[in-house]
Amino acid sequence: MHAPRREEFLLTRLSREDVQAFRETGRQEPFTAGRALITPGATKRELVVIEHGYVKVVRNQGDREVVLSVHGPGELMGEIALLDRGDHAAAVIALTGGQALHVPAVNFWRVLGERPHLNRIIIGTVTARLRDAGHQRAEQLAAPAIVRVAGRILWLADRFGATIDDALLIDIPLTQAELSSWAGVSRETGVRALRQLRDAGWIRLERRRIVLADTLALQRFIAAEVPA
């Protein structure tokens, strides 16, 4: 099981100064839940910086939507298409309302030339996402369904959790079907896993929100189920 690494995540986010540098060459656009910020196959290349709100990255397999990842404030979208000058391979769909900064390709490359340290952030972003995708594929081949679901919850809590009392609130409106898809299990299996985690006292389920009540216990459970 891939343990969350918050320090790695923070190193792939832009500072206020970096966002401002891109803001001076791009355009800010508000978005509403359900809007596509990037569509698969699109040839328009631009960097999309999520300033506020949350998005999911998805691919369609037949008539089924598969959730690949979830991202939030300060994160970059569309960087791979910029680097390899290819088409976008997946869609980026807003989970909430928010605001994104759209930076055309020519301006993206100019800012990178002016701020060389951004190359490390871009490379770090790509590397971290490839690593996480690899770990996720390994989990889906070897780990029990409940561990996969627990792992995605830990992933979200580590990056976006807000402390409330002694718990972590994940205030991102993922449906149980979306969380199950992201974990690589059916909706029915995912719902059953969430109930088991709830009944163990490790999480609380609220309306499209999850409260991680006992992080240490959940980590120990995963470690016991998937030995290192």
Phi, psi and chi 1 to 4 in degrees:
 res  aa     phi    psi   chi1   chi2   chi3   chi4
   1 MET       -  130.3  173.3   67.4 -162.3      -
   2 HIS   -77.9  115.9  176.7   44.4      -      -
   3 ALA   -74.8  137.3      -      -      -      -
   4 PRO   -59.2  144.7  -21.9   33.1      -      -
   5 ARG  -128.7   93.2  -63.4  176.9   59.1 -172.5
   6 ARG   -63.4  -37.6 -175.5  169.6 -178.1   83.5
   7 GLU   -63.7  -35.2   68.5  -81.5    6.6      -
   8 GLU   -66.0  -41.9  176.5 -177.0  -88.8      -
   9 PHE   -62.6  -45.6  168.4   64.4      -      -
  10 LEU   -63.4  -32.3  -67.6  174.7      -      -
  11 LEU   -71.7  -12.7  -71.2  172.5      -      -
  12 THR  -100.8    7.9   65.6      -      -      -
  13 ARG  -102.5  151.2  -59.8  176.6   74.9 -172.9
  14 LEU   -82.7  145.0  -62.4  178.9      -      -
  15 SER   -77.4  169.4   67.7      -      -      -
  16 ARG   -60.1  -38.5  -70.8 -176.4  179.8  179.9
  17 GLU   -65.7  -40.1  -67.0   76.5   14.0      -
  18 ASP   -66.7  -42.2  -65.9  -29.3      -      -
  19 VAL   -60.8  -41.6  170.7      -      -      -
  20 GLN   -62.6  -38.7 -178.0   59.0   34.5      -
  21 ALA   -62.0  -41.9      -      -      -      -
  22 PHE   -70.8  -35.7  -80.5  123.6      -      -
  23 ARG   -61.6  -33.7 -170.6  176.7  -70.5  144.7
  24 GLU   -69.7  -15.4  -68.7  171.5   -2.1      -
  25 THR  -117.9    0.8   68.2      -      -      -
  26 GLY  -122.8 -164.3      -      -      -      -
  27 ARG  -132.1  139.8   67.9 -173.8 -171.9  -76.7
  28 GLN   -92.1  134.9  -68.2  173.6  -59.9      -
  29 GLU  -135.2  126.8  -71.3 -172.2    6.8      -
  30 PRO   -72.2  155.1   26.6  -33.6      -      -
  31 PHE  -138.1  156.3   56.4   79.9      -      -
  32 THR  -112.1  160.4   55.5      -      -      -
  33 ALA   -56.8  134.4      -      -      -      -
  34 GLY    96.0  -12.0      -      -      -      -
  35 ARG   -76.5  142.3  177.2 -176.9  167.2 -175.3
  36 ALA   -87.6  118.0      -      -      -      -
  37 LEU   -85.9  -31.1  -81.7   64.8      -      -
  38 ILE  -138.4  138.2  -65.7  175.2      -      -
  39 THR  -116.4  142.8   55.7      -      -      -
  40 PRO   -65.0  141.7   21.0  -31.1      -      -
  41 GLY    85.7  -12.1      -      -      -      -
  42 ALA   -66.4  138.4      -      -      -      -
  43 THR   -96.5   -8.7   57.0      -      -      -
  44 LYS   -69.2  120.1 -178.8  179.6 -179.2 -179.3
  45 ARG  -107.1  122.6  -60.1 -176.3 -172.4   94.4
  46 GLU  -157.9  154.2   59.8 -179.7    9.9      -
  47 LEU   -84.9  134.3 -177.7   72.1      -      -
  48 VAL  -114.9  118.6  178.1      -      -      -
  49 VAL  -105.6  122.0 -178.2      -      -      -
  50 ILE   -78.9  113.3  -52.9  -58.5      -      -
  51 GLU   -89.7  -42.3  -65.3 -165.5  -81.0      -
  52 HIS  -141.4  146.6  -52.3  -70.2      -      -
  53 GLY    97.4 -179.4      -      -      -      -
  54 TYR  -132.0  149.0  -63.3   91.2      -      -
  55 VAL  -135.0  160.5  -58.7      -      -      -
  56 LYS  -119.9  148.3   60.7 -179.1  177.9  179.2
  57 VAL  -103.9  126.5  179.0      -      -      -
  58 VAL  -136.0  156.1  -57.5      -      -      -
  59 ARG  -129.7  149.1  -76.9 -176.5 -179.1  167.8
  60 ASN   -96.2  129.6  -70.8  -34.2      -      -
  61 GLN  -118.1   98.7  -67.4 -175.7   -3.7      -
  62 GLY    66.9 -125.4      -      -      -      -
  63 ASP   -97.6   15.1   59.7   -6.3      -      -
  64 ARG  -113.6  133.6 -175.1  168.5   64.3   96.8
  65 GLU   -91.8  127.9  179.3 -175.7  -88.5      -
  66 VAL  -109.5  122.3  177.1      -      -      -
  67 VAL   -83.1  126.6  178.0      -      -      -
  68 LEU   -99.6  -34.6  -58.0  177.7      -      -
  69 SER  -168.8  169.9   57.7      -      -      -
  70 VAL  -131.5  138.9  175.0      -      -      -
  71 HIS  -138.4  159.1  -59.7  -77.8      -      -
  72 GLY  -141.8 -159.5      -      -      -      -
  73 PRO   -53.9  135.7  -26.8   36.4      -      -
  74 GLY    88.2   -5.0      -      -      -      -
  75 GLU   -94.2  157.6  -65.8 -163.6   80.9      -
  76 LEU  -104.5  141.7  -46.7  178.2      -      -
  77 MET  -128.2  147.1  -58.5  -79.0  102.5      -
  78 GLY    84.4    8.1      -      -      -      -
  79 GLU   -70.7  -31.4   73.9  -72.1  -14.6      -
  80 ILE   -67.9  -42.4  -68.1  179.0      -      -
  81 ALA   -62.3  -32.3      -      -      -      -
  82 LEU   -69.6  -42.0  -77.3  168.5      -      -
  83 LEU   -70.6  -41.2  -66.0  174.3      -      -
  84 ASP  -101.3    2.2   67.8    7.5      -      -
  85 ARG    55.8   33.1  -66.8  175.7  169.5   79.9
  86 GLY  -104.0 -175.6      -      -      -      -
  87 ASP   -81.2  160.9  -61.4  -16.6      -      -
  88 HIS   -72.5  132.5  -64.8  -70.8      -      -
  89 ALA   -91.5  -16.5      -      -      -      -
  90 ALA  -142.7  165.7      -      -      -      -
  91 ALA   -95.8  147.3      -      -      -      -
  92 VAL  -114.2  115.0  176.4      -      -      -
  93 ILE  -117.6  135.1  -50.6  -66.9      -      -
  94 ALA   -70.3  130.6      -      -      -      -
  95 LEU   -87.9  -28.0  -74.8  166.7      -      -
  96 THR  -135.7  174.2   66.2      -      -      -
  97 GLY   -71.7  159.0      -      -      -      -
  98 GLY   176.0 -156.6      -      -      -      -
  99 GLN  -146.1  138.7 -179.6  170.4  -78.0      -
 100 ALA  -127.2  151.4      -      -      -      -
 101 LEU  -105.4  123.2  176.3   63.5      -      -
 102 HIS  -106.0  120.7  -62.9 -105.1      -      -
 103 VAL  -117.7  113.9 -177.7      -      -      -
 104 PRO   -58.1  153.9  -23.2   33.5      -      -
 105 ALA   -54.2  -46.3      -      -      -      -
 106 VAL   -61.9  -36.3   62.6      -      -      -
 107 ASN   -74.7  -34.5  -65.5  -13.9      -      -
 108 PHE   -57.2  -49.2  165.4   78.8      -      -
 109 TRP   -67.8  -33.0  -69.9  112.0      -      -
 110 ARG   -67.3  -43.4 -176.6  167.0   72.1 -112.6
 111 VAL   -64.0  -39.5  172.0      -      -      -
 112 LEU   -61.8  -36.3 -105.0   64.6      -      -
 113 GLY   -67.1  -33.2      -      -      -      -
 114 GLU   -82.6  -25.0  -64.1  169.4   -9.6      -
 115 ARG  -129.5   77.8  -58.0  175.4   72.4   83.7
 116 PRO   -55.8  -28.5  -23.5   34.0      -      -
 117 HIS   -63.0  -20.3   72.6  -83.7      -      -
 118 LEU   -67.0  -23.1  -73.5  173.7      -      -
 119 ASN   -60.9  -38.1  -72.2  -81.6      -      -
 120 ARG   -65.5  -37.9  -64.4 -166.6  -59.4  -85.7
 121 ILE   -67.6  -42.5  -66.4  176.1      -      -
 122 ILE   -63.7  -48.0  -60.2  -63.0      -      -
 123 ILE   -63.4  -41.1  -66.8  171.5      -      -
 124 GLY   -62.9  -38.1      -      -      -      -
 125 THR   -62.9  -48.8  -62.6      -      -      -
 126 VAL   -62.5  -45.4  173.4      -      -      -
 127 THR   -62.5  -45.4  -58.4      -      -      -
 128 ALA   -62.8  -39.2      -      -      -      -
 129 ARG   -71.4  -38.0  -71.1  177.7 -177.9  168.7
 130 LEU   -64.7  -40.8  -71.2  173.7      -      -
 131 ARG   -64.3  -44.6 -177.3 -177.2  -62.4  116.3
 132 ASP   -64.8  -39.2 -171.8   68.0      -      -
 133 ALA   -63.4  -38.9      -      -      -      -
 134 GLY   -64.8  -43.6      -      -      -      -
 135 HIS   -64.3  -39.3  -75.5  -63.1      -      -
 136 GLN   -64.7  -41.2 -171.6  173.2  -17.0      -
 137 ARG   -63.1  -40.7  -76.3 -166.9  -65.1  -88.9
 138 ALA   -63.7  -41.6      -      -      -      -
 139 GLU   -60.9  -42.2  -71.2  168.0   15.4      -
 140 GLN   -68.7  -22.2  -69.2  173.2   -4.5      -
 141 LEU   -84.7  -31.9  -71.5  172.1      -      -
 142 ALA  -117.6  -31.4      -      -      -      -
 143 ALA   -86.7  147.0      -      -      -      -
 144 PRO   -61.0  156.3  -19.6   31.3      -      -
 145 ALA   -56.8  -42.2      -      -      -      -
 146 ILE   -63.5  -32.3 -170.8  172.4      -      -
 147 VAL   -71.5  -38.8  172.1      -      -      -
 148 ARG   -62.3  -44.4  -59.0 -176.7 -141.4  169.2
 149 VAL   -65.5  -44.3  172.7      -      -      -
 150 ALA   -60.7  -39.1      -      -      -      -
 151 GLY   -63.0  -39.5      -      -      -      -
 152 ARG   -68.1  -36.0  -65.8  -60.3   95.8 -170.1
 153 ILE   -64.9  -44.3  -68.6  171.7      -      -
 154 LEU   -61.3  -40.4  -81.1  177.0      -      -
 155 TRP   -58.2  -47.5 -167.4   98.9      -      -
 156 LEU   -66.1  -43.9  -71.8  170.2      -      -
 157 ALA   -63.7  -39.1      -      -      -      -
 158 ASP   -65.1  -35.9 -171.0   66.0      -      -
 159 ARG   -93.1  -38.4  -73.0  154.2  173.9   78.5
 160 PHE  -124.4    1.5  -53.5  122.7      -      -
 161 GLY   -67.0  138.8      -      -      -      -
 162 ALA  -108.2  130.3      -      -      -      -
 163 THR   -72.1  127.5  -58.4      -      -      -
 164 ILE  -132.8  114.8   51.9  168.7      -      -
 165 ASP    56.4 -120.7  -61.2  -35.0      -      -
 166 ASP  -106.1   19.2  -65.8  -33.9      -      -
 167 ALA  -123.0  173.7      -      -      -      -
 168 LEU  -119.9  124.9  -73.7  173.0      -      -
 169 LEU   -93.7  125.4  170.6   65.1      -      -
 170 ILE  -102.5   96.0  -55.4  170.2      -      -
 171 ASP   -97.4   58.5 -166.7   10.8      -      -
 172 ILE  -122.8  122.5  -58.5  174.9      -      -
 173 PRO   -77.1   58.8   31.0  -36.8      -      -
 174 LEU   -77.4  132.4  -85.1  174.8      -      -
 175 THR   -74.6  163.9   65.7      -      -      -
 176 GLN   -64.0  -32.2  -67.5 -174.6   -3.0      -
 177 ALA   -65.8  -40.3      -      -      -      -
 178 GLU   -68.3  -42.7  -71.8  169.4  -29.6      -
 179 LEU   -63.0  -40.3 -178.4   59.5      -      -
 180 SER   -63.3  -45.0  -59.2      -      -      -
 181 SER   -59.4  -43.3  171.2      -      -      -
 182 TRP   -63.0  -35.0 -171.9   20.1      -      -
 183 ALA   -81.2   -6.1      -      -      -      -
 184 GLY    78.1   30.7      -      -      -      -
 185 VAL  -129.2  164.1  -58.1      -      -      -
 186 SER   -69.0  161.4   69.4      -      -      -
 187 ARG   -59.4  -43.6 -178.4 -175.1 -177.4  -79.3
 188 GLU   -61.7  -42.7  -67.1   75.2   14.5      -
 189 THR   -66.8  -40.2  -60.0      -      -      -
 190 GLY   -64.9  -42.4      -      -      -      -
 191 VAL   -62.7  -41.6  168.9      -      -      -
 192 ARG   -63.3  -40.8 -174.0  163.2   55.2 -109.6
 193 ALA   -64.3  -42.4      -      -      -      -
 194 LEU   -61.9  -39.7  -73.9  167.9      -      -
 195 ARG   -65.4  -39.3  -72.2  173.2  179.6  164.8
 196 GLN   -64.3  -42.1  -70.7  175.7  -55.8      -
 197 LEU   -65.8  -37.3  -64.5  171.0      -      -
 198 ARG   -66.7  -46.7  178.4 -159.5   62.7 -167.7
 199 ASP   -64.5  -27.2  -67.8  -14.5      -      -
 200 ALA   -75.1  -11.3      -      -      -      -
 201 GLY    86.7   10.1      -      -      -      -
 202 TRP   -87.4  -28.0  -60.4  -29.3      -      -
 203 ILE  -134.3  160.8   68.2  171.0      -      -
 204 ARG  -122.5  137.0  -62.2 -163.6  -60.7  -88.3
 205 LEU  -102.2  121.9  -60.6  175.0      -      -
 206 GLU  -116.2 -178.7  -60.1 -179.0   -2.1      -
 207 ARG   -65.5  101.8 -177.5  173.9  175.7   81.2
 208 ARG    55.9   29.2  -60.5 -170.9   75.8  175.0
 209 ARG  -139.1  153.2  -53.9 -165.0  -43.6  177.8
 210 ILE  -127.4  135.2  -62.4  173.9      -      -
 211 VAL  -109.2  120.0  176.6      -      -      -
 212 LEU   -86.8  103.6 -178.2   50.1      -      -
 213 ALA   -85.0  -27.2      -      -      -      -
 214 ASP  -144.2   85.8 -164.7  -27.6      -      -
 215 THR   -62.2  -45.1  -57.5      -      -      -
 216 LEU   -61.7  -43.3 -176.0   57.9      -      -
 217 ALA   -63.3  -39.3      -      -      -      -
 218 LEU   -67.0  -41.0 -163.6   57.8      -      -
 219 GLN   -62.8  -41.9  -69.9  171.7  -25.2      -
 220 ARG   -65.7  -39.0  -73.5  173.4  174.0  168.6
 221 PHE   -60.8  -45.6  166.1   72.1      -      -
 222 ILE   -64.7  -43.1  -69.7  173.2      -      -
 223 ALA   -62.1  -36.3      -      -      -      -
 224 ALA   -72.1  -33.9      -      -      -      -
 225 GLU   -78.4  -31.8  -70.2  -68.2  -39.2      -
 226 VAL  -126.6   86.8 -174.5      -      -      -
 227 PRO   -59.5  147.3  -20.9   32.4      -      -
 228 ALA   -69.0      -      -      -      -      -
